[in-house]
């Protein structure tokens, strides 16, 4: 009996030993100096198919052409606005309360561009002579520009309007040299518009809520004189939106101060040529 037990124990021991021997080895412990795992296989860059590349290049060219066309059209429109505000047609506004608020013709008086016309507009003789010399220089540049554009075939093209606008901006640049009052008189004397007029107000706009009326002439915004709609549109976008800002207007020959929140006024504008 004992012998059989010893044989059974021996067989069990051999079986246990063989079981441990046949088990897979455990993974090595990770230490701080262990080598990092091998990097992932590198996938070389695969260039796009020629058809795909050609389609992308065509889309890019179309986008560039569209952008250039829009820029050209914008320049023409800006030039047209400048020409309208500098037009020879004299306009004034109907008295407030007539119901239409539309500009009405003003007698064509004092539209000459001479030293005497500037003096008649109230500018000192020495300053009038200097202003006229600068105006003659700008007018001569416009003649040369038109002559060149006609000869080279780009008259009334975007390039012409762009360069002509730069020359018209030179007239605006005289403002910093002669001051607001003389600039106002100069604009009137040379036949350019010098007032921004409220044509009408939009429903529930700041203009309607704070008392602007059709026919009002906007003289100043936040202490700055206003001579064109472009200037006004620039001024309302400056500073902190919503800040109450002084707006000086002329209504029925009298000046009034209104306070409106800075930002879009909600008005449709007209321009007028008014004797200072």
Secondary structure, DSSP 8 states (H G I E B T S, - for coil): -HHHHHHHHHHHHHHHHHHHHHS--------TT----------------HHHHHHHHHHHHHHHHHHHHHHHHHHHHHHHHHHHHT-S--EEE--TTSS---EEE----S---SHHHHHHTT--HHHHHHHHHHHHHHHHHHHHHHHHHHHHT-TTSHHHHHHHHHHHHHHHHTHHHH-HHHHHHHHHHTT---EEEEEEE-TTSHHHHTT--TT-EEEEETTEE--SHHHHHHHTTSS-TT-EEEEEEEETTEEEEEEEESS---EEEEEE----
